[in-house]
Amino acid sequence: MKFLDARSSEIEALEAFGIKSMAVEYYQVPLAEPLVDASHGTHTFFELIVCRITGENGVEGVGYTYTGGSGGHAIYSVIADDLKPRILGKNGADIEDVWQSMQKDLHYVGRGGILSFAISAIDIALWDIRCKSLNLPLWQVLNAPSNATACYAGFIDLHLGGDELQQLVKKHMAMGQTAVKTKVGRENIAEDVERVAAIREVLGDDNALMVDANWSYTKERAIEFSNSVSKYNISWFEEPVSPDEFEDYAAIAEATDIPLAMGENLHLVEEFERAIKYSDLAYLQPDCSNIGGITGFLKVAELADKAGLKICSHGMHELHVSLLAALPHSGMLEVHSFPIDQYTISPLKIRDGQAFAPDHNGVGVIFDEAKLSPHLKMQS
Amino acid sequence: MKFLDARSSEIEALEAFGIKSMAVEYYQVPLAEPLVDASHGTHTFFELIVCRITGENGVEGVGYTYTGGSGGHAIYSVIADDLKPRILGKNGADIEDVWQSMQKDLHYVGRGGILSFAISAIDIALWDIRCKSLNLPLWQVLNAPSNATACYAGFIDLHLGGDELQQLVKKHMAMGQTAVKTKVGRENIAEDVERVAAIREVLGDDNALMVDANWSYTKERAIEFSNSVSKYNISWFEEPVSPDEFEDYAAIAEATDIPLAMGENLHLVEEFERAIKYSDLAYLQPDCSNIGGITGFLKVAELADKAGLKICSHGMHELHVSLLAALPHSGMLEVHSFPIDQYTISPLKIRDGQAFAPDHNGVGVIFDEAKLSPHLKMQS
């Protein structure tokens, strides 16, 4: 795997170990206030599914995935009922082999979807063991020049009016952000344009501003909107239309000036391959929690590299920060509105538009049990 | 929806009703003997998830889905935990609306996969209510000229040698079958060719013979195999390579004479759209249990009709028999090796290569509780 080249001999030198045990936990974590986008409605909590793997070598790895509020029980079930019995005893040092076997064994109910979320949690736990075995944080395993990467605040803010948006932007700028992404997809394009204008006004001309329609537009509407906001210097337009309509993305790219981005809804590496081929994207936004973990993310990063595209991220910034710090073709880290990092011992540090990966050996995400345990609903 | 045109005014005249309650059951049904294919290994049981919906109109509909042994707990969970609370109270007469809302509400963990299986069970239950409300069996709701359709025996037989295969073919011909499909994907192409030859020998020259690699071949190997068996008059080559490699299908079609088929692993209508566009298929094989039920199946049937392709089926023959009897562009019904129909009050009737849809009002699948209940593992 290309981005592991610098450490490949050290990784290969790690001893094989059997996967000895696995514990799975399901949490519902309330949000401080409701968050709204154009396709998923109102979020009041997120689901967090944590997977703890212990190797015969005595090292414990922690992986996880999350959802906006639906499907988490099923993800928990796939991990506990279907994947756990299949991977116990397998060599946890050969992550690629475990990953491929999970994909293959459950292929009939898979090809993405809920299976990809489940595989992701296990894959991240195995990477945690790998990094701990190397006594290195993830960003150093990936040979990052530093632990810093450019970031932006990803708002889920479709319910907010212009004044509230401006307050939100100011609040995040005071916290160290310089770039933001806002939701669009209100009833009238004029409202969407006004909201963009309100944000640009307080953000200033030099800071990056992105928009995200959560596939609520038609192709025609996306083109109309895009042309209506071209003077606001939008860095990317995310998910204008359904992630299934690859060719519509290309048509929008052809008819407008704003670069296109997508990825949070593509849960198979092969889907990214096809999106690159048919959609004329500028930015890929995989999410480790649903693309098959760090293994899936790095496969997409390789595709992006080959195609000359920037790799960004969606969600779980507390983990992606280590990946984007390491990837030479990284775009910007999304600091997502689901504050998973607030339930870890190292909430994300942001300064002057940069985010900084933690120094803990492992993937860098260590849950704060005192904060998280009140939200535990199921475990096995 | 095109294939409903003849009954559309009767369907529209049905009164709206709220979905009042839903019960969900999970069964593990043992197979009489282990079944083997090239990608899913050995099957010893199948999972059956049954969904019983009662409308405020007092009509009960029964839907179901199945798997080859994995993911069933998660499907059960999506239905019981995520979909049930969302659809209770919705108008069950507007199936399209319920279907679209299930797809949209769980889109983030969806776009196919386990979600599609869950949606399928609910959709079939609503169709059962629709047909019962019309006092008609499904095949008559779809205006079928008769209840008969051509069928074939779909073997899961990769573990069998030539003599055993010949016995299997003879047994099924004695039961009324004239056409069969065999698995390929053994270690050497020569073995696969020998097995095809053994079957053709007992099947005779005039009966249809199909092969299915369960995506175990590479493109090159698929071409080599296809050219090696061209003298055996193969009606279609099913899933030579991964269902993600649409363009490889087209390359195989270009280089060989045997028509291509796939569908059991495509769980979104949009995937069929793309497969039609890029794969040069001759036969589409959706499965009501994982393409979003009868609603999803009929959407794929419309795509096939527009593209001039034949529509076949995968699995759950006890239900598909009613659909293929009705569709003017139907190919052949797969009589699948998972004998779900043996757990209903109307096991499939086969005579002279034809299968016959049952006359019960509804979708025609009425489970035999005495046979099924010993295999119940969970219910809610």
Interface residues (C-beta under 8 A of the other chain):
Chain A: S39 H40 G41 T67 G68 S70 G71 H73 A74 I75 Y76 S77 V78 D81 D82 K104 D105 L106 H107 Y108 V109 G110 R111 G112 G113 I114 L115 S116 F117 S242 P243 D244 E245 F246 E264 N265 H267 L268 E270 R274 N290
Chain B: S39 H40 G41 T67 G68 S70 G71 H73 A74 I75 Y76 S77 V78 D81 D82 K104 D105 L106 H107 Y108 V109 G110 R111 G112 G113 I114 L115 S116 F117 S242 P243 D244 E245 F246 E264 N265 H267 L268 E270 R274 N290
